[in-house]
Structure formats: C-alpha cells, structure tokens
C-alpha cells in the first residue's frame, strides 16, 4: 500500500506500507507522516480530507484526530468523482 498527501503548496514523499492497515496502524502512519507535514506547512486552520474507508472513520482514528487537533473535512461516502487522489 502507498500513502501520501498533497496540498496547494506541495506534496509529501510517498510512503510504502507493508501489508494491510487497520485503524491502529493507520493512526501510526498519520502520526509518523501526516503530522510532520502539517506542522511544517500549515497553520492551525488546515483541514485534512480523506474518504470514508472504515479505518478512516473508526473510533480510534477519530479519537486520534481529536487528540491531535486535526480538523477533518466531512466527505460523502463513495464519491470517487470528488476524490482528487483517485482521479
């Protein structure tokens, strides 16, 4: 699996992940790779966008976003036409 993030001012490095991700592994990935990118490039008003995959909506993941004060955009389920990374 490959993970990455892009934004108006640039992009992160791609991260190659071993095996499948569950919500605990996903929050570890976010802590290790997303938070440093957000802290380097954004002020507190940044908003993170992701789809509604089960690991993204899991309580563990939602608790992580709350504890790290990461704002997450509400996103309709199964909106591939709106998902920039899928197109």
N, C-alpha and C positions, 0 to 999 in steps of 0.2 A: 504494500500500500504506500502511496506517496501523499505527503501532506505539505501544504504551502499556503501562503497568504499573499494577496496583492492589494494595493491601495493606490490612491491618486498619485502619491509621490514615489512609488517604487514597489518592491516585492521582497519577500523573504527568500532565503535559499530553500530549495526543495529538500524535504526530509524523507528518507526512505525508511519505512517502518517494517519491522518483522512481524509476520502473522497478522491475525485479526486484532482489532481494537475493541475492548469493552469500555464501559464508561470510566472505569478507574484508569485504564491505560490512556484513554483519550484525555482525561484531565492532566495526567502526567505529561503528555505531549504538549498540551496547551501551556502548562507551567514552564516547561523547558524551552518551547519555541515561540509561542504566541506572545506571552507576557514581555519578554525582552524586546520584541519588535514593537509592540505597542508603547512600551516605556521610552524607547529611543525615538519614535517617530510621531507620537501623538500627545496631545494634552488630554485632560480628563473627559473631554467631550467626544471621544472616539466611540464608534458603535461597531460591534462585531456582527457579521452576518454569516449564518450557516443554514443548511437545510434542516429538515425535521427528522433526520435519521435517529433511531432510538438511542444511540449513545449521546447524541446532541441534546435530547430532551430528558434524559434520565435525571433523577433527583440528585445524584452525585455530581453531575455536570452542572446542573442549575445552582446547587449549593456552592460549587467552585466559583462560578461567575459572581455570585452574591458576595462571597468572602473576598474575592479579588477586586470587587467593584468594577467589573467589566459589564458595560451595557450591551445587551444583545437585541438585535432587531427582530421584531415579530415577523414571521415568514410563513406564507401559506404552504400547506402540505403539497408535495408533488408539483412544484412549479418550475419544471426544467426550463421553460421559456424565460423565466426571470432569474435563473441561477447562472451568474456570469462565468463561474468556473466550469460549468458543464457544457458551455457553448463555445 
